[in-house]
Amino acid sequence: MRTLAGILTTSISLLAQSSLKWEYDLAAAQNRAKQEGKPVFVDVWAEWCPPCQHLRNVVFPFLEAQQELTGYVPVSLMA
């Protein structure tokens, strides 16, 4: 149990360190990207799309994915 508690504590603290802010409006993302001098990363998804749900629920929350996205202004647009 101590190992599980340590893993959960570490995971929670690593996620708390992430300051990735997703936009949900393309114009707002473009304005922010211009201000920050970053490119825009656009994620277009649909509720019925299994690969889209995998990205949203598994890939994007992963710490390494969040670290990579810090070089972009990410925007999530539902199709």
C-alpha positions in Angstrom: 0.0 0.0 0.0 2.8 2.4 0.7 4.0 2.0 -2.9 0.6 2.8 -4.3 0.2 5.8 -2.0 3.6 7.1 -3.2 2.7 6.7 -6.8 -0.6 8.5 -6.4 1.0 11.3 -4.4 3.7 11.7 -7.0 1.2 11.6 -9.9 -1.0 14.1 -8.2 1.8 16.5 -7.5 3.1 16.2 -11.1 -0.3 17.0 -12.5 -0.7 20.0 -10.1 2.6 21.4 -11.5 1.2 21.5 -15.0 0.0 24.9 -16.0 -1.3 24.0 -19.5 -4.3 26.1 -20.3 -6.5 25.0 -23.1 -8.6 27.5 -25.1 -12.0 26.5 -26.4 -12.4 29.4 -28.9 -10.2 29.6 -32.0 -10.1 33.4 -32.1 -9.1 33.5 -28.4 -6.4 31.0 -29.1 -5.1 33.0 -32.0 -5.0 36.2 -30.0 -3.2 34.5 -27.1 -0.7 32.8 -29.5 0.1 36.2 -31.0 0.7 37.7 -27.6 2.8 34.8 -26.4 4.7 34.3 -29.7 3.6 30.7 -30.0 2.0 28.6 -32.7 -1.5 27.2 -32.2 -2.1 23.5 -31.6 -5.7 22.7 -32.7 -7.4 19.5 -31.5 -10.7 19.0 -33.4 -12.7 16.2 -31.8 -16.1 14.6 -31.7 -17.9 12.7 -29.0 -18.5 9.7 -31.3 -14.8 9.4 -32.3 -12.9 6.7 -30.2 -9.4 8.0 -31.2 -10.5 11.5 -30.2 -11.7 10.3 -26.8 -8.4 8.4 -26.4 -6.4 11.6 -27.0 -8.6 13.6 -24.6 -8.8 11.0 -21.8 -5.4 9.3 -22.0 -2.9 11.2 -24.0 -3.4 14.9 -23.3 -3.6 14.4 -19.5 -0.2 12.5 -19.6 2.6 14.7 -18.1 4.9 14.3 -21.1 2.1 15.4 -23.5 1.4 18.4 -21.4 5.1 19.3 -21.3 5.3 19.1 -25.1 2.2 21.3 -25.5 3.7 24.1 -23.4 5.4 25.4 -26.6 2.0 25.9 -28.2 -1.3 27.5 -27.4 -3.6 24.5 -27.4 -7.2 24.9 -28.5 -9.9 22.2 -28.3 -12.7 22.4 -30.8 -15.7 20.0 -30.9 -16.7 19.1 -34.5 
